[in-house]
Amino acid sequence: GPVTITATPRIVPIGKDTTLTWNLNGNDSSTCTLTGGTLNITGTDLDDGTETVTVRARTKYTLSCTSGYTGFVYVDIVPTGYET
């Protein structure tokens, strides 16, 4: 079925981490790829899982499978002056 990908948190201060979580929902990991920023994960490393990434700019993380299913999530940077 359709793949899902989420990021927590979805808005981070520049240089901080977010955790991507994805679910292939039955798609074969060998036919799917997760890309975005410097991230490029494919094959058995991509079985349902999580990856913590450092965010340096607004980034689109895309999970795409040759089955035609694609999921994506944008991670935004907290505007300067709004950091907590």
C-alpha positions in Angstrom: 0.0 0.0 0.0 1.0 3.7 0.2 4.2 4.6 2.0 4.3 7.0 4.8 7.0 9.3 6.2 6.9 11.8 9.0 9.4 14.1 10.7 9.5 14.9 14.4 9.9 17.8 15.0 8.9 19.2 11.6 10.3 22.7 12.3 13.7 22.9 13.9 16.4 25.6 14.5 19.1 25.5 11.9 21.7 22.8 12.7 19.5 20.8 15.0 18.2 17.3 14.5 14.9 15.9 13.4 13.9 12.2 13.4 12.4 10.7 10.2 10.1 7.8 10.7 8.8 5.8 7.7 6.6 2.8 7.0 6.8 0.9 3.7 3.4 -0.7 4.2 4.3 -3.9 2.4 6.5 -2.4 -0.3 9.8 -4.3 -0.8 12.6 -2.2 0.7 14.9 -3.2 -2.2 12.7 -1.2 -4.6 12.5 2.0 -2.4 14.8 4.9 -1.8 14.8 7.6 0.9 16.5 10.8 -0.2 16.7 14.4 1.0 19.6 16.7 1.9 22.7 14.4 2.2 20.4 11.4 2.9 20.4 8.5 0.5 19.1 5.2 2.0 18.1 2.2 -0.1 17.8 -1.6 0.1 17.6 -3.5 3.3 18.7 -0.5 5.3 15.3 1.0 4.4 13.0 -1.5 6.2 10.5 0.3 8.3 12.6 2.5 10.6 13.9 5.8 11.8 16.8 8.0 11.0 18.0 11.1 12.8 19.3 13.8 10.6 20.8 17.3 11.1 18.8 20.0 9.3 20.8 22.9 7.8 18.1 24.3 5.5 14.5 23.6 4.5 14.6 20.1 3.2 12.2 17.8 1.4 12.7 14.1 2.4 11.2 11.8 -0.2 10.4 8.1 0.1 9.9 6.7 -3.4 9.2 3.1 -4.5 9.2 1.6 -8.0 5.7 0.4 -7.2 4.7 4.0 -7.8 4.1 4.9 -4.2 5.8 8.0 -3.0 5.7 9.9 0.3 7.4 13.1 1.3 7.7 15.5 4.2 9.2 19.0 4.4 11.3 20.0 7.4 11.4 23.7 7.9 13.8 25.9 9.7 12.6 28.0 12.7 12.7 31.7 11.5 15.6 33.7 13.0 14.5 35.5 16.1 11.9 32.8 17.0 14.3 30.3 18.5 13.4 29.1 22.0 
